[in-house]
């Protein structure tokens, strides 16, 4: 529930922050300050990271995949509404289900297959009015981001026995800083905004949404079924959708309401009776 509330409101929070700067500058600052804050706590985690070459490569690759998922998501969020961005991004449980069936040998049922199909039908309904418009690019970016995020979740599940959740959280933002830095420099440069609203946005995204929630998220993935954890985040896009409408006055049409309902029902079916 803590993860759902913090990440749910963070979509509107990030949208507010992006009104002051570019998506890559914002993401770089979020990653960089988060990594800086996490470093002292690493010394208290003993045997949290097996430092053999294969594990190091796996951690770097997992972190790079996650970082690129954030890049695509933030590029889309710059032009798309926070509520719809959250809904499309949180199709990742559907991708997690497919990937988990392939690589983690999780159970495949007809109900879950129907859930996956419904989820993507719902996404199509949400963007029905946008066909032929420029926002389809942001839609594709969000889907790519959701897929890459799902890959990073399943990847971590595969290597979780050799990497502590806090170490993988740190690696994600540390590697992400190096990946996003040249992108930020190429899209307007690095600049820090000293506006109170922007400062609050960065603090929320860094301290709460990254330093705290990243650890909780990867801890849950390490100790629970990957599909269950990703699907239990069902409340996040709901909170984000409501927050976007009420805090940012984002417009909501009938297609979006129907589409959101179909997506959420599809994710529910994917998560139904996961445990045997």
Secondary structure, DSSP 8 states (H G I E B T S, - for coil): -HHHHHHHHHHHHHHHHHTTS-HHHHHHHHHHHHHHHHHHHHTT-TT-B--SHHHHHHHHHHHHHHHHHHHHHHHHHTTS-HHHHHHHHTTHHHHHHHHHHHHT-----HHHHHHHHHHHHHHHHHTGGGTTSTTHHHHHHHHHHHHHHHHHHHHHHHHGGGB-HHHHHHHHHHHHHHHHHHHHHHTT-------HHHHHHHHIIIIIIIIIHHHHHHHHHHHS-HHHHHHTTHHHHHHHHHHHHHHS-----HHHHHHHHHHHHHHHHHHTT---
